[in-house]
Amino acid sequence: MSTTEMVWFKSSHSGSEGASCVEVATSPITVHVRDSKEIQGPRLALSPASWTGFISYAATQA
């Protein structure tokens, strides 16, 4: 599955005014992250384990 065929969804923590828009798409082996304001720009591709570690860390920083 290419990243253009993926279903992207916006983070529930993204700003309602479009200031901080993070989008995520998942596949069985990768979690993809991008800036919704720059959909053709750089993207991160993380393993599910790395994504889980990131989310756990980010939750403690809020």
PDB file of N, CA, C and O in Angstrom:
ATOM      1  N   MET A   1       0.844  -1.172   0.000  1.00  0.00           N
ATOM      2  CA  MET A   1       0.000   0.000   0.000  1.00  0.00           C
ATOM      3  C   MET A   1       0.892   1.239   0.000  1.00  0.00           C
ATOM      4  O   MET A   1       1.771   1.362   0.853  1.00  0.00           O
ATOM      5  N   SER A   2       0.682   2.145  -0.929  1.00  0.00           N
ATOM      6  CA  SER A   2       1.473   3.368  -0.967  1.00  0.00           C
ATOM      7  C   SER A   2       0.885   4.388  -0.007  1.00  0.00           C
ATOM      8  O   SER A   2      -0.263   4.259   0.419  1.00  0.00           O
ATOM      9  N   THR A   3       1.679   5.409   0.335  1.00  0.00           N
ATOM     10  CA  THR A   3       1.200   6.410   1.282  1.00  0.00           C
ATOM     11  C   THR A   3       0.080   7.257   0.707  1.00  0.00           C
ATOM     12  O   THR A   3      -0.642   7.902   1.467  1.00  0.00           O
ATOM     13  N   THR A   4      -0.090   7.279  -0.612  1.00  0.00           N
ATOM     14  CA  THR A   4      -1.207   8.027  -1.197  1.00  0.00           C
ATOM     15  C   THR A   4      -2.508   7.261  -1.083  1.00  0.00           C
ATOM     16  O   THR A   4      -3.577   7.869  -1.139  1.00  0.00           O
ATOM     17  N   GLU A   5      -2.456   5.939  -0.923  1.00  0.00           N
ATOM     18  CA  GLU A   5      -3.657   5.118  -0.777  1.00  0.00           C
ATOM     19  C   GLU A   5      -4.084   4.970   0.677  1.00  0.00           C
ATOM     20  O   GLU A   5      -5.155   4.432   0.954  1.00  0.00           O
ATOM     21  N   MET A   6      -3.276   5.432   1.590  1.00  0.00           N
ATOM     22  CA  MET A   6      -3.559   5.268   3.009  1.00  0.00           C
ATOM     23  C   MET A   6      -4.655   6.221   3.461  1.00  0.00           C
ATOM     24  O   MET A   6      -4.885   7.270   2.858  1.00  0.00           O
ATOM     25  N   VAL A   7      -5.317   5.831   4.527  1.00  0.00           N
ATOM     26  CA  VAL A   7      -6.330   6.679   5.137  1.00  0.00           C
ATOM     27  C   VAL A   7      -5.653   7.453   6.263  1.00  0.00           C
ATOM     28  O   VAL A   7      -5.247   6.873   7.270  1.00  0.00           O
ATOM     29  N   TRP A   8      -5.537   8.756   6.085  1.00  0.00           N
ATOM     30  CA  TRP A   8      -4.892   9.620   7.064  1.00  0.00           C
ATOM     31  C   TRP A   8      -5.951  10.212   7.985  1.00  0.00           C
ATOM     32  O   TRP A   8      -7.050  10.545   7.542  1.00  0.00           O
ATOM     33  N   PHE A   9      -5.617  10.341   9.270  1.00  0.00           N
ATOM     34  CA  PHE A   9      -6.521  11.002  10.195  1.00  0.00           C
ATOM     35  C   PHE A   9      -5.741  11.993  11.046  1.00  0.00           C
ATOM     36  O   PHE A   9      -4.570  11.786  11.364  1.00  0.00           O
ATOM     37  N   LYS A  10      -6.422  13.073  11.406  1.00  0.00           N
ATOM     38  CA  LYS A  10      -5.791  14.141  12.159  1.00  0.00           C
ATOM     39  C   LYS A  10      -5.794  13.807  13.644  1.00  0.00           C
ATOM     40  O   LYS A  10      -6.747  13.225  14.163  1.00  0.00           O
ATOM     41  N   SER A  11      -4.733  14.176  14.306  1.00  0.00           N
ATOM     42  CA  SER A  11      -4.635  13.993  15.741  1.00  0.00           C
ATOM     43  C   SER A  11      -5.739  14.762  16.452  1.00  0.00           C
ATOM     44  O   SER A  11      -6.073  15.878  16.055  1.00  0.00           O
ATOM     45  N   SER A  12      -6.300  14.182  17.485  1.00  0.00           N
ATOM     46  CA  SER A  12      -7.319  14.880  18.270  1.00  0.00           C
ATOM     47  C   SER A  12      -6.718  16.051  19.041  1.00  0.00           C
ATOM     48  O   SER A  12      -7.453  16.888  19.565  1.00  0.00           O
ATOM     49  N   HIS A  13      -5.400  16.117  19.114  1.00  0.00           N
ATOM     50  CA  HIS A  13      -4.722  17.209  19.811  1.00  0.00           C
ATOM     51  C   HIS A  13      -4.273  18.312  18.864  1.00  0.00           C
ATOM     52  O   HIS A  13      -3.654  19.279  19.308  1.00  0.00           O
ATOM     53  N   SER A  14      -4.562  18.197  17.583  1.00  0.00           N
ATOM     54  CA  SER A  14      -4.197  19.243  16.641  1.00  0.00           C
ATOM     55  C   SER A  14      -5.065  20.467  16.886  1.00  0.00           C
ATOM     56  O   SER A  14      -6.229  20.349  17.268  1.00  0.00           O
ATOM     57  N   GLY A  15      -4.503  21.613  16.669  1.00  0.00           N
ATOM     58  CA  GLY A  15      -5.235  22.854  16.881  1.00  0.00           C
ATOM     59  C   GLY A  15      -6.432  22.979  15.962  1.00  0.00           C
ATOM     60  O   GLY A  15      -6.356  22.614  14.788  1.00  0.00           O
ATOM     61  N   SER A  16      -7.530  23.487  16.479  1.00  0.00           N
ATOM     62  CA  SER A  16      -8.744  23.632  15.674  1.00  0.00           C
ATOM     63  C   SER A  16      -8.591  24.690  14.606  1.00  0.00           C
ATOM     64  O   SER A  16      -9.358  24.712  13.644  1.00  0.00           O
ATOM     65  N   GLU A  17      -7.612  25.571  14.756  1.00  0.00           N
ATOM     66  CA  GLU A  17      -7.375  26.627  13.774  1.00  0.00           C
ATOM     67  C   GLU A  17      -6.325  26.229  12.746  1.00  0.00           C
ATOM     68  O   GLU A  17      -5.901  27.062  11.946  1.00  0.00           O
ATOM     69  N   GLY A  18      -5.905  24.988  12.755  1.00  0.00           N
ATOM     70  CA  GLY A  18      -4.949  24.498  11.772  1.00  0.00           C
ATOM     71  C   GLY A  18      -3.499  24.788  12.091  1.00  0.00           C
ATOM     72  O   GLY A  18      -2.627  24.601  11.242  1.00  0.00           O
ATOM     73  N   ALA A  19      -3.229  25.241  13.298  1.00  0.00           N
ATOM     74  CA  ALA A  19      -1.859  25.615  13.646  1.00  0.00           C
ATOM     75  C   ALA A  19      -0.933  24.415  13.815  1.00  0.00           C
ATOM     76  O   ALA A  19       0.213  24.460  13.370  1.00  0.00           O
ATOM     77  N   SER A  20      -1.396  23.371  14.433  1.00  0.00           N
ATOM     78  CA  SER A  20      -0.548  22.217  14.735  1.00  0.00           C
ATOM     79  C   SER A  20      -1.246  20.951  14.286  1.00  0.00           C
ATOM     80  O   SER A  20      -1.830  20.237  15.102  1.00  0.00           O
ATOM     81  N   CYS A  21      -1.193  20.671  13.018  1.00  0.00           N
ATOM     82  CA  CYS A  21      -1.953  19.548  12.471  1.00  0.00           C
ATOM     83  C   CYS A  21      -1.056  18.366  12.145  1.00  0.00           C
ATOM     84  O   CYS A  21      -0.291  18.390  11.180  1.00  0.00           O
ATOM     85  N   VAL A  22      -1.164  17.351  12.953  1.00  0.00           N
ATOM     86  CA  VAL A  22      -0.431  16.115  12.732  1.00  0.00           C
ATOM     87  C   VAL A  22      -1.426  15.080  12.240  1.00  0.00           C
ATOM     88  O   VAL A  22      -2.499  14.915  12.820  1.00  0.00           O
ATOM     89  N   GLU A  23      -1.068  14.382  11.168  1.00  0.00           N
ATOM     90  CA  GLU A  23      -1.905  13.307  10.649  1.00  0.00           C
ATOM     91  C   GLU A  23      -1.147  11.994  10.727  1.00  0.00           C
ATOM     92  O   GLU A  23       0.077  11.954  10.604  1.00  0.00           O
ATOM     93  N   VAL A  24      -1.900  10.923  10.934  1.00  0.00           N
ATOM     94  CA  VAL A  24      -1.324   9.590  11.082  1.00  0.00           C
ATOM     95  C   VAL A  24      -2.080   8.630  10.177  1.00  0.00           C
ATOM     96  O   VAL A  24      -3.296   8.738  10.021  1.00  0.00           O
ATOM     97  N   ALA A  25      -1.361   7.701   9.590  1.00  0.00           N
ATOM     98  CA  ALA A  25      -1.953   6.595   8.824  1.00  0.00           C
ATOM     99  C   ALA A  25      -1.227   5.330   9.243  1.00  0.00           C
ATOM    100  O   ALA A  25      -0.016   5.341   9.462  1.00  0.00           O
ATOM    101  N   THR A  26      -1.964   4.253   9.352  1.00  0.00           N
ATOM    102  CA  THR A  26      -1.342   3.005   9.792  1.00  0.00           C
ATOM    103  C   THR A  26      -1.453   1.917   8.739  1.00  0.00           C
ATOM    104  O   THR A  26      -2.389   1.884   7.941  1.00  0.00           O
ATOM    105  N   SER A  27      -0.486   1.045   8.762  1.00  0.00           N
ATOM    106  CA  SER A  27      -0.514  -0.177   7.976  1.00  0.00           C
ATOM    107  C   SER A  27      -0.107  -1.282   8.951  1.00  0.00           C
ATOM    108  O   SER A  27       0.274  -0.982  10.082  1.00  0.00           O
ATOM    109  N   PRO A  28      -0.177  -2.519   8.551  1.00  0.00           N
ATOM    110  CA  PRO A  28       0.168  -3.595   9.500  1.00  0.00           C
ATOM    111  C   PRO A  28       1.592  -3.514  10.070  1.00  0.00           C
ATOM    112  O   PRO A  28       1.836  -3.971  11.187  1.00  0.00           O
ATOM    113  N   ILE A  29       2.525  -2.940   9.316  1.00  0.00           N
ATOM    114  CA  ILE A  29       3.912  -2.939   9.795  1.00  0.00           C
ATOM    115  C   ILE A  29       4.500  -1.549  10.015  1.00  0.00           C
ATOM    116  O   ILE A  29       5.641  -1.438  10.462  1.00  0.00           O
ATOM    117  N   THR A  30       3.748  -0.476   9.711  1.00  0.00           N
ATOM    118  CA  THR A  30       4.296   0.874   9.803  1.00  0.00           C
ATOM    119  C   THR A  30       3.234   1.867  10.243  1.00  0.00           C
ATOM    120  O   THR A  30       2.064   1.757   9.878  1.00  0.00           O
ATOM    121  N   VAL A  31       3.668   2.840  11.037  1.00  0.00           N
ATOM    122  CA  VAL A  31       2.830   3.986  11.375  1.00  0.00           C
ATOM    123  C   VAL A  31       3.457   5.190  10.675  1.00  0.00           C
ATOM    124  O   VAL A  31       4.630   5.498  10.890  1.00  0.00           O
ATOM    125  N   HIS A  32       2.676   5.866   9.841  1.00  0.00           N
ATOM    126  CA  HIS A  32       3.156   7.022   9.081  1.00  0.00           C
ATOM    127  C   HIS A  32       2.636   8.298   9.723  1.00  0.00           C
ATOM    128  O   HIS A  32       1.485   8.359  10.156  1.00  0.00           O
ATOM    129  N   VAL A  33       3.499   9.333   9.784  1.00  0.00           N
ATOM    130  CA  VAL A  33       3.137  10.606  10.391  1.00  0.00           C
ATOM    131  C   VAL A  33       3.520  11.710   9.421  1.00  0.00           C
ATOM    132  O   VAL A  33       4.592  11.673   8.816  1.00  0.00           O
ATOM    133  N   ARG A  34       2.622  12.714   9.271  1.00  0.00           N
ATOM    134  CA  ARG A  34       2.922  13.844   8.391  1.00  0.00           C
ATOM    135  C   ARG A  34       2.260  15.114   8.933  1.00  0.00           C
ATOM    136  O   ARG A  34       1.412  15.061   9.824  1.00  0.00           O
ATOM    137  N   ASP A  35       2.663  16.235   8.380  1.00  0.00           N
ATOM    138  CA  ASP A  35       2.070  17.539   8.669  1.00  0.00           C
ATOM    139  C   ASP A  35       0.922  17.738   7.686  1.00  0.00           C
ATOM    140  O   ASP A  35       1.139  17.711   6.475  1.00  0.00           O
ATOM    141  N   SER A  36      -0.284  17.936   8.183  1.00  0.00           N
ATOM    142  CA  SER A  36      -1.444  18.038   7.292  1.00  0.00           C
ATOM    143  C   SER A  36      -1.400  19.279   6.424  1.00  0.00           C
ATOM    144  O   SER A  36      -2.079  19.336   5.399  1.00  0.00           O
ATOM    145  N   LYS A  37      -0.618  20.273   6.812  1.00  0.00           N
ATOM    146  CA  LYS A  37      -0.503  21.484   5.994  1.00  0.00           C
ATOM    147  C   LYS A  37       0.462  21.297   4.832  1.00  0.00           C
ATOM    148  O   LYS A  37       0.511  22.124   3.922  1.00  0.00           O
ATOM    149  N   GLU A  38       1.224  20.217   4.862  1.00  0.00           N
ATOM    150  CA  GLU A  38       2.229  19.952   3.829  1.00  0.00           C
ATOM    151  C   GLU A  38       2.198  18.458   3.489  1.00  0.00           C
ATOM    152  O   GLU A  38       3.149  17.724   3.756  1.00  0.00           O
ATOM    153  N   ILE A  39       1.080  18.028   2.891  1.00  0.00           N
ATOM    154  CA  ILE A  39       0.868  16.590   2.701  1.00  0.00           C
ATOM    155  C   ILE A  39       1.861  15.939   1.745  1.00  0.00           C
ATOM    156  O   ILE A  39       2.045  14.723   1.796  1.00  0.00           O
ATOM    157  N   GLN A  40       2.494  16.701   0.890  1.00  0.00           N
ATOM    158  CA  GLN A  40       3.517  16.137   0.012  1.00  0.00           C
ATOM    159  C   GLN A  40       4.913  16.287   0.596  1.00  0.00           C
ATOM    160  O   GLN A  40       5.898  15.888  -0.025  1.00  0.00           O
ATOM    161  N   GLY A  41       4.995  16.860   1.787  1.00  0.00           N
ATOM    162  CA  GLY A  41       6.280  17.092   2.442  1.00  0.00           C
ATOM    163  C   GLY A  41       6.820  15.845   3.115  1.00  0.00           C
ATOM    164  O   GLY A  41       6.352  14.736   2.855  1.00  0.00           O
ATOM    165  N   PRO A  42       7.803  16.028   3.979  1.00  0.00           N
ATOM    166  CA  PRO A  42       8.428  14.896   4.663  1.00  0.00           C
ATOM    167  C   PRO A  42       7.439  14.123   5.527  1.00  0.00           C
ATOM    168  O   PRO A  42       6.482  14.684   6.062  1.00  0.00           O
ATOM    169  N   ARG A  43       7.690  12.843   5.649  1.00  0.00           N
ATOM    170  CA  ARG A  43       6.866  11.961   6.479  1.00  0.00           C
ATOM    171  C   ARG A  43       7.781  11.083   7.307  1.00  0.00           C
ATOM    172  O   ARG A  43       8.897  10.751   6.910  1.00  0.00           O
ATOM    173  N   LEU A  44       7.275  10.723   8.460  1.00  0.00           N
ATOM    174  CA  LEU A  44       7.972   9.754   9.300  1.00  0.00           C
ATOM    175  C   LEU A  44       7.323   8.400   9.108  1.00  0.00           C
ATOM    176  O   LEU A  44       6.107   8.306   8.945  1.00  0.00           O
ATOM    177  N   ALA A  45       8.120   7.359   9.126  1.00  0.00           N
ATOM    178  CA  ALA A  45       7.615   5.987   9.079  1.00  0.00           C
ATOM    179  C   ALA A  45       8.221   5.259  10.265  1.00  0.00           C
ATOM    180  O   ALA A  45       9.438   5.089  10.350  1.00  0.00           O
ATOM    181  N   LEU A  46       7.363   4.833  11.177  1.00  0.00           N
ATOM    182  CA  LEU A  46       7.817   4.211  12.415  1.00  0.00           C
ATOM    183  C   LEU A  46       7.280   2.796  12.539  1.00  0.00           C
ATOM    184  O   LEU A  46       6.214   2.470  12.017  1.00  0.00           O
ATOM    185  N   SER A  47       8.030   1.971  13.234  1.00  0.00           N
ATOM    186  CA  SER A  47       7.513   0.636  13.565  1.00  0.00           C
ATOM    187  C   SER A  47       6.434   0.819  14.624  1.00  0.00           C
ATOM    188  O   SER A  47       6.449   1.815  15.346  1.00  0.00           O
ATOM    189  N   PRO A  48       5.503  -0.115  14.731  1.00  0.00           N
ATOM    190  CA  PRO A  48       4.491  -0.005  15.790  1.00  0.00           C
ATOM    191  C   PRO A  48       5.109   0.111  17.187  1.00  0.00           C
ATOM    192  O   PRO A  48       4.581   0.839  18.028  1.00  0.00           O
ATOM    193  N   ALA A  49       6.206  -0.586  17.446  1.00  0.00           N
ATOM    194  CA  ALA A  49       6.862  -0.507  18.756  1.00  0.00           C
ATOM    195  C   ALA A  49       7.431   0.894  18.998  1.00  0.00           C
ATOM    196  O   ALA A  49       7.313   1.427  20.101  1.00  0.00           O
ATOM    197  N   SER A  50       8.039   1.487  17.985  1.00  0.00           N
ATOM    198  CA  SER A  50       8.571   2.846  18.124  1.00  0.00           C
ATOM    199  C   SER A  50       7.449   3.847  18.338  1.00  0.00           C
ATOM    200  O   SER A  50       7.581   4.762  19.151  1.00  0.00           O
ATOM    201  N   TRP A  51       6.350   3.684  17.617  1.00  0.00           N
ATOM    202  CA  TRP A  51       5.196   4.574  17.766  1.00  0.00           C
ATOM    203  C   TRP A  51       4.640   4.476  19.192  1.00  0.00           C
ATOM    204  O   TRP A  51       4.324   5.495  19.805  1.00  0.00           O
ATOM    205  N   THR A  52       4.522   3.270  19.710  1.00  0.00           N
ATOM    206  CA  THR A  52       4.019   3.076  21.072  1.00  0.00           C
ATOM    207  C   THR A  52       4.934   3.766  22.083  1.00  0.00           C
ATOM    208  O   THR A  52       4.464   4.412  23.020  1.00  0.00           O
ATOM    209  N   GLY A  53       6.235   3.624  21.884  1.00  0.00           N
ATOM    210  CA  GLY A  53       7.191   4.286  22.775  1.00  0.00           C
ATOM    211  C   GLY A  53       7.064   5.797  22.699  1.00  0.00           C
ATOM    212  O   GLY A  53       7.104   6.476  23.725  1.00  0.00           O
ATOM    213  N   PHE A  54       6.911   6.326  21.501  1.00  0.00           N
ATOM    214  CA  PHE A  54       6.752   7.770  21.331  1.00  0.00           C
ATOM    215  C   PHE A  54       5.491   8.264  22.020  1.00  0.00           C
ATOM    216  O   PHE A  54       5.531   9.256  22.748  1.00  0.00           O
ATOM    217  N   ILE A  55       4.379   7.587  21.800  1.00  0.00           N
ATOM    218  CA  ILE A  55       3.103   8.002  22.398  1.00  0.00           C
ATOM    219  C   ILE A  55       3.193   7.945  23.925  1.00  0.00           C
ATOM    220  O   ILE A  55       2.710   8.850  24.606  1.00  0.00           O
ATOM    221  N   SER A  56       3.798   6.906  24.458  1.00  0.00           N
ATOM    222  CA  SER A  56       3.969   6.802  25.913  1.00  0.00           C
ATOM    223  C   SER A  56       4.779   7.980  26.448  1.00  0.00           C
ATOM    224  O   SER A  56       4.431   8.568  27.472  1.00  0.00           O
ATOM    225  N   TYR A  57       5.854   8.317  25.753  1.00  0.00           N
ATOM    226  CA  TYR A  57       6.684   9.447  26.164  1.00  0.00           C
ATOM    227  C   TYR A  57       5.919  10.759  26.048  1.00  0.00           C
ATOM    228  O   TYR A  57       5.917  11.561  26.982  1.00  0.00           O
ATOM    229  N   ALA A  58       5.270  10.982  24.913  1.00  0.00           N
ATOM    230  CA  ALA A  58       4.541  12.232  24.685  1.00  0.00           C
ATOM    231  C   ALA A  58       3.434  12.431  25.713  1.00  0.00           C
ATOM    232  O   ALA A  58       3.184  13.563  26.125  1.00  0.00           O
ATOM    233  N   ALA A  59       2.776  11.379  26.132  1.00  0.00           N
ATOM    234  CA  ALA A  59       1.696  11.472  27.114  1.00  0.00           C
ATOM    235  C   ALA A  59       2.208  11.984  28.457  1.00  0.00           C
ATOM    236  O   ALA A  59       1.471  12.638  29.194  1.00  0.00           O
ATOM    237  N   THR A  60       3.460  11.692  28.775  1.00  0.00           N
ATOM    238  CA  THR A  60       4.006  12.149  30.056  1.00  0.00           C
ATOM    239  C   THR A  60       4.461  13.596  29.984  1.00  0.00           C
ATOM    240  O   THR A  60       4.721  14.211  31.019  1.00  0.00           O
ATOM    241  N   GLN A  61       4.561  14.148  28.790  1.00  0.00           N
ATOM    242  CA  GLN A  61       5.047  15.520  28.610  1.00  0.00           C
ATOM    243  C   GLN A  61       3.916  16.536  28.563  1.00  0.00           C
ATOM    244  O   GLN A  61       4.166  17.740  28.601  1.00  0.00           O
ATOM    245  N   ALA A  62       2.683  16.071  28.482  1.00  0.00           N
ATOM    246  CA  ALA A  62       1.539  16.982  28.347  1.00  0.00           C
ATOM    247  C   ALA A  62       1.193  17.670  29.631  1.00  0.00           C
ATOM    248  O   ALA A  62       0.254  18.466  29.672  1.00  0.00           O
TER     249      ALA A  62
END
